[in-house]
Amino acid sequence: MTREELDAHLLSYPNTWLDFPFGETTSVYKVGDKATGDAKFFAIVQDDATPLRISLKCDPQLAELLREKYETVVPGYHLNKKHWNTILCTGQVPDDELQDFIRLSYNLVTGQA
């Protein structure tokens, strides 16, 4: 998945928008009411990292399983390591699984999981 495809996928979820509260090189994808600022983030992309890194919220038990399965899935970078994973986008995690992880993160944050 290219960076552009990843961006389009992340922004395809309802009530989602892109913000840069941590600087120009950190894309934060939020869900909620943009007008009031009542929002939560469900994905963080470190744009200047090579390879690209995306951090996603995850069920704690699943987070551990994914870290065991993939060497490119690590505890959340600068996040609660119990509830967040950072995925190094090297191609090891297939695109369809990455999309599933994104959907799970969105659902966890919005209370749909």
N, CA, C and O of each residue as an XYZ file, in Angstrom:
452
protein
N       0.847     -1.168      0.000
C       0.000      0.000      0.000
C       0.897      1.237      0.000
O       1.806      1.354      0.822
N       0.637      2.146     -0.918
C       1.415      3.387     -0.971
C       0.962      4.326      0.139
O      -0.075      4.106      0.766
N       1.728      5.352      0.373
C       1.366      6.351      1.392
C       0.029      6.997      1.032
O      -0.801      7.241      1.908
N      -0.177      7.270     -0.246
C      -1.414      7.888     -0.709
C      -2.607      6.951     -0.491
O      -3.682      7.398     -0.091
N      -2.419      5.656     -0.753
C      -3.484      4.680     -0.530
C      -3.800      4.552      0.958
O      -4.962      4.435      1.347
N      -2.766      4.574      1.775
C      -2.956      4.499      3.221
C      -3.754      5.704      3.703
O      -4.691      5.555      4.488
N      -3.394      6.881      3.245
C      -4.095      8.107      3.618
C      -5.564      8.034      3.202
O      -6.451      8.359      3.992
N      -5.819      7.614      1.980
C      -7.195      7.509      1.490
C      -7.991      6.509      2.322
O      -9.155      6.746      2.644
N      -7.363      5.401      2.665
C      -8.055      4.390      3.469
C      -8.390      4.939      4.855
O      -9.515      4.776      5.328
N      -7.443      5.573      5.496
C      -7.673      6.121      6.833
C      -8.774      7.179      6.816
O      -9.599      7.235      7.728
N      -8.787      8.008      5.791
C      -9.781      9.082      5.712
C     -11.138      8.603      5.214
O     -12.092      9.381      5.182
N     -11.239      7.335      4.824
C     -12.514      6.812      4.323
C     -13.495      6.482      5.453
O     -14.675      6.244      5.194
N     -13.025      6.466      6.689
C     -13.906      6.158      7.819
C     -14.741      7.381      8.188
O     -14.262      8.510      8.087
N     -15.991      7.164      8.616
C     -16.883      8.279      8.946
C     -16.305      9.205     10.014
O     -15.667      8.759     10.968
N     -16.543     10.500      9.831
C     -16.160     11.542     10.796
C     -14.667     11.562     11.096
O     -14.257     11.889     12.210
N     -13.856     11.214     10.103
C     -12.401     11.167     10.279
C     -11.747     12.348      9.565
O     -12.174     12.755      8.484
N     -10.716     12.882     10.186
C      -9.936     13.928      9.542
C      -8.481     13.834      9.980
O      -8.137     13.142     10.938
N      -7.648     14.548      9.251
C      -6.208     14.549      9.472
C      -5.813     15.795     10.244
O      -6.291     16.892      9.959
N      -4.937     15.618     11.225
C      -4.456     16.719     12.047
C      -2.949     16.550     12.245
O      -2.407     15.464     12.037
N      -2.281     17.629     12.648
C      -0.833     17.602     12.859
C      -0.465     18.231     14.210
O       0.302     19.194     14.244
N      -0.995     17.706     15.321
C      -0.706     18.318     16.619
C       0.731     18.120     17.098
O       1.179     18.825     18.002
N       1.459     17.169     16.506
C       2.826     16.875     16.926
C       3.868     17.345     15.916
O       5.041     16.988     16.029
N       3.457     18.137     14.937
C       4.383     18.633     13.936
C       4.053     18.112     12.549
O       3.235     17.206     12.389
N       4.701     18.696     11.549
C       4.411     18.420     10.140
C       4.683     16.981      9.707
O       4.104     16.522      8.722
N       5.532     16.275     10.405
C       5.917     14.929      9.967
C       5.157     13.818     10.677
O       5.444     12.638     10.475
N       4.191     14.190     11.505
C       3.392     13.196     12.211
C       1.921     13.416     11.892
O       1.297     14.352     12.391
N       1.378     12.542     11.057
C      -0.029     12.625     10.656
C      -0.878     11.900     11.688
O      -0.667     10.718     11.959
N      -1.840     12.615     12.261
C      -2.725     12.050     13.278
C      -4.137     12.006     12.703
O      -4.693     13.030     12.304
N      -4.700     10.814     12.669
C      -6.039     10.610     12.129
C      -7.007     10.527     13.296
O      -6.912      9.646     14.151
N      -7.949     11.477     13.308
C      -8.880     11.610     14.420
C     -10.292     11.295     13.954
O     -10.619     11.410     12.772
N     -11.116     10.896     14.907
C     -12.532     10.654     14.662
C     -13.325     11.369     15.747
O     -12.968     11.325     16.924
N     -14.400     12.027     15.339
C     -15.233     12.753     16.285
C     -15.708     14.047     15.671
O     -15.769     14.180     14.449
N     -16.042     14.996     16.515
C     -16.572     16.285     16.072
C     -15.425     17.279     15.892
O     -14.866     17.787     16.863
N     -15.095     17.538     14.656
C     -13.978     18.439     14.354
C     -14.271     19.864     14.815
O     -13.369     20.557     15.286
N     -15.514     20.309     14.685
C     -15.880     21.678     15.038
C     -15.664     21.960     16.518
O     -15.203     23.042     16.881
N     -15.991     21.001     17.372
C     -15.855     21.221     18.818
C     -14.518     20.719     19.356
O     -14.127     21.039     20.479
N     -13.824     19.929     18.542
C     -12.564     19.360     18.997
C     -12.744     18.122     19.850
O     -11.773     17.584     20.384
N     -13.987     17.664     19.983
C     -14.272     16.450     20.753
C     -13.943     15.247     19.870
O     -14.799     14.754     19.135
N     -12.710     14.784     19.949
C     -12.250     13.734     19.049
C     -11.206     12.868     19.732
O     -10.593     13.251     20.729
N     -11.030     11.694     19.160
C      -9.997     10.770     19.619
C      -9.181     10.354     18.401
O      -9.696     10.320     17.284
N      -7.918     10.041     18.619
C      -7.125      9.580     17.491
C      -7.120      8.068     17.443
O      -7.123      7.396     18.475
N      -7.112      7.532     16.202
C      -7.100      6.081     16.034
C      -5.904      5.615     15.217
O      -5.640      4.415     15.131
N      -5.182      6.550     14.620
C      -3.988      6.192     13.852
C      -3.011      7.359     13.858
O      -3.400      8.524     13.774
N      -1.740      7.014     13.959
C      -0.671      8.008     13.879
C       0.347      7.476     12.878
O       0.831      6.351     13.009
N       0.667      8.290     11.883
C       1.641      7.898     10.866
C       2.856      8.802     10.989
O       2.744     10.027     10.933
N       4.019      8.184     11.156
C       5.273      8.918     11.212
C       5.791      9.031      9.783
O       6.444      8.119      9.277
N       5.496     10.157      9.138
C       5.774     10.340      7.715
C       7.259     10.386      7.364
O       7.640     10.030      6.249
N       8.092     10.816      8.293
C       9.512     10.952      7.974
C      10.322      9.710      8.328
O      11.546      9.710      8.196
N       9.653      8.658      8.774
C      10.349      7.419      9.139
C      10.544      6.542      7.908
O       9.703      6.507      7.011
N      11.661      5.840      7.886
C      11.931      4.877      6.826
C      12.253      3.554      7.494
O      13.279      3.446      8.165
N      11.410      2.542      7.332
C      10.153      2.560      6.589
C       9.079      3.350      7.336
O       9.215      3.655      8.521
N       8.024      3.668      6.619
C       6.882      4.362      7.188
C       6.371      3.581      8.396
O       6.361      2.351      8.385
N       5.946      4.300      9.437
C       5.416      3.658     10.642
C       4.003      4.146     10.900
O       3.709      5.334     10.771
N       3.127      3.210     11.266
C       1.765      3.566     11.653
C       1.471      2.943     13.007
O       1.733      1.760     13.227
N       0.928      3.741     13.909
C       0.548      3.260     15.230
C      -0.965      3.173     15.290
O      -1.675      4.098     14.894
N      -1.451      2.027     15.799
C      -2.877      1.747     15.846
C      -3.262      1.168     17.203
O      -2.501      0.416     17.813
N      -4.447      1.529     17.660
C      -4.968      0.951     18.903
C      -5.315     -0.512     18.643
O      -5.715     -0.879     17.539
N      -5.157     -1.340     19.671
C      -5.369     -2.775     19.491
C      -5.809     -3.401     20.806
O      -5.420     -2.942     21.880
N      -6.611     -4.438     20.719
C      -6.955     -5.235     21.887
C      -5.644     -5.761     22.484
O      -4.799     -6.256     21.739
N      -5.454     -5.670     23.792
C      -4.178     -6.079     24.389
C      -3.738     -7.511     24.076
O      -2.558     -7.743     23.812
N      -4.656     -8.466     24.101
C      -4.274     -9.855     23.806
C      -3.876    -10.009     22.344
O      -2.893    -10.680     22.031
N      -4.641     -9.386     21.450
C      -4.311     -9.442     20.033
C      -2.995     -8.719     19.760
O      -2.205     -9.152     18.921
N      -2.765     -7.628     20.464
C      -1.516     -6.876     20.282
C      -0.309     -7.778     20.520
O       0.647     -7.765     19.744
N      -0.357     -8.561     21.596
C       0.740     -9.485     21.900
C       0.900    -10.552     20.824
O       2.020    -10.869     20.422
N      -0.214    -11.104     20.360
C      -0.157    -12.131     19.313
C       0.460    -11.586     18.030
O       1.250    -12.267     17.378
N       0.100    -10.363     17.673
C       0.632     -9.761     16.445
C       2.134     -9.490     16.562
O       2.877     -9.635     15.592
N       2.563     -9.100     17.749
C       3.993     -8.858     17.975
C       4.784    -10.160     17.867
O       5.933    -10.166     17.424
N       4.154    -11.268     18.281
C       4.813    -12.567     18.159
C       4.835    -13.048     16.708
O       5.796    -13.683     16.274
N       3.784    -12.745     15.971
C       3.657    -13.216     14.593
C       4.538    -12.433     13.625
O       5.128    -13.012     12.713
N       4.628    -11.116     13.821
C       5.357    -10.242     12.894
C       6.479     -9.512     13.616
O       6.254     -8.895     14.657
N       7.669     -9.580     13.072
C       8.776     -8.820     13.686
C       8.624     -7.325     13.442
O       9.263     -6.525     14.125
N       7.785     -6.931     12.475
C       7.583     -5.512     12.171
C       6.401     -4.913     12.923
O       6.030     -3.767     12.668
N       5.807     -5.660     13.836
C       4.773     -5.132     14.738
C       5.404     -5.063     16.124
O       5.772     -6.079     16.713
N       5.515     -3.847     16.622
C       6.205     -3.603     17.893
C       5.281     -2.813     18.822
O       4.287     -2.244     18.369
N       5.606     -2.775     20.125
C       4.793     -1.970     21.046
C       4.713     -0.516     20.572
O       5.658      0.009     19.984
N       3.591      0.112     20.833
C       3.340      1.480     20.373
C       4.445      2.455     20.725
O       4.853      2.559     21.881
N       4.919      3.163     19.726
C       5.990      4.146     19.888
C       5.421      5.383     20.571
O       4.532      6.035     20.023
N       5.916      5.712     21.750
C       5.459      6.845     22.564
C       3.986      6.743     22.937
O       3.323      7.764     23.117
N       3.464      5.520     23.054
C       2.057      5.295     23.382
C       1.950      4.225     24.456
O       2.947      3.598     24.813
N       0.754      4.015     24.967
C       0.517      2.949     25.933
C       0.786      1.619     25.243
O       0.027      1.212     24.365
N       1.837      0.955     25.624
C       2.299     -0.247     24.925
C       1.365     -1.436     25.107
O       1.458     -2.414     24.366
N       0.477     -1.363     26.074
C      -0.500     -2.429     26.249
C      -1.600     -2.340     25.195
O      -2.120     -3.364     24.752
N      -1.954     -1.130     24.795
C      -3.109     -0.912     23.926
C      -2.765     -0.439     22.518
O      -3.660     -0.290     21.687
N      -1.503     -0.204     22.237
C      -1.124      0.333     20.916
C       0.035     -0.470     20.329
O       0.963     -0.864     21.036
N      -0.040     -0.699     19.034
C       1.051     -1.307     18.270
C       1.545     -0.309     17.232
O       0.771      0.493     16.710
N       2.813     -0.366     16.945
C       3.380      0.375     15.824
C       3.789     -0.654     14.780
O       4.484     -1.625     15.080
N       3.349     -0.423     13.563
C       3.635     -1.338     12.459
C       4.620     -0.663     11.517
O       4.358      0.419     10.993
N       5.750     -1.314     11.310
C       6.732     -0.832     10.345
C       6.278     -1.331      8.979
O       6.185     -2.537      8.754
N       6.000     -0.421      8.086
C       5.419     -0.771      6.783
C       6.504     -1.223      5.805
O       6.927     -0.476      4.923
N       6.934     -2.461      5.990
C       7.971     -3.053      5.144
C       7.386     -3.991      4.100
O       8.083     -4.417      3.179
N       6.091     -4.316      4.248
C       5.459     -5.296      3.377
C       5.274     -6.634      4.064
O       4.597     -7.511      3.528
N       5.863     -6.812      5.247
C       5.701     -8.075      5.959
C       4.238     -8.301      6.342
O       3.728     -9.414      6.216
N       3.571     -7.255      6.805
C       2.144     -7.342      7.113
C       1.389     -7.074      5.811
O       1.517     -5.993      5.236
N       0.607     -8.041      5.341
C      -0.131     -7.850      4.083
C      -1.110     -6.674      4.177
O      -1.626     -6.366      5.251
N      -1.354     -6.029      3.040
C      -2.230     -4.859      3.012
C      -3.610     -5.141      3.590
O      -4.157     -4.313      4.319
N      -4.180     -6.305      3.272
C      -5.525     -6.602      3.774
C      -5.532     -6.735      5.297
O      -6.504     -6.346      5.944
N      -4.468     -7.275      5.871
C      -4.384     -7.362      7.334
C      -4.182     -5.980      7.945
O      -4.768     -5.664      8.981
N      -3.357     -5.164      7.309
C      -3.148     -3.799      7.795
C      -4.484     -3.052      7.799
O      -4.783     -2.324      8.746
N      -5.274     -3.225      6.763
C      -6.594     -2.591      6.715
C      -7.490     -3.112      7.837
O      -8.262     -2.351      8.420
N      -7.388     -4.400      8.137
C      -8.147     -4.971      9.260
C      -7.709     -4.346     10.582
O      -8.546     -4.043     11.432
N      -6.400     -4.153     10.761
C      -5.875     -3.544     11.988
C      -6.379     -2.101     12.119
O      -6.712     -1.645     13.213
N      -6.429     -1.397     10.991
C      -6.927     -0.017     10.994
C      -8.405     -0.004     11.388
O      -8.820      0.805     12.218
N      -9.190     -0.889     10.798
C     -10.618     -0.967     11.119
C     -10.812     -1.277     12.607
O     -11.669     -0.679     13.257
N     -10.026     -2.205     13.144
C     -10.115     -2.541     14.562
C      -9.800     -1.320     15.424
O     -10.513     -1.056     16.393
N      -8.758     -0.580     15.095
C      -8.388      0.603     15.852
C      -9.529      1.630     15.835
O      -9.897      2.184     16.871
N     -10.073      1.870     14.653
C     -11.195      2.811     14.522
C     -12.364      2.341     15.393
O     -12.950      3.135     16.128
N     -12.696      1.066     15.309
C     -13.821      0.526     16.075
C     -13.586      0.588     17.580
O     -14.515      0.864     18.339
N     -12.366      0.335     18.015
C     -12.049      0.425     19.440
C     -12.210      1.860     19.954
O     -12.748      2.088     21.037
N     -11.738      2.810     19.165
C     -11.804      4.215     19.568
C     -13.232      4.747     19.548
O     -13.597      5.566     20.391
N     -14.041      4.291     18.598
C     -15.405      4.772     18.492
C     -16.399      3.957     19.324
O     -17.586      4.279     19.375
N     -15.908      2.910     19.968
C     -16.765      2.081     20.801
C     -17.605      1.086     20.034
O     -18.610      0.589     20.542
N     -17.193      0.792     18.805
C     -17.936     -0.146     17.961
C     -17.390     -1.562     18.043
O     -17.921     -2.473     17.408
N     -16.331     -1.750     18.820
C     -15.725     -3.092     18.897
C     -16.288     -3.894     20.048
O     -15.890     -5.040     20.255
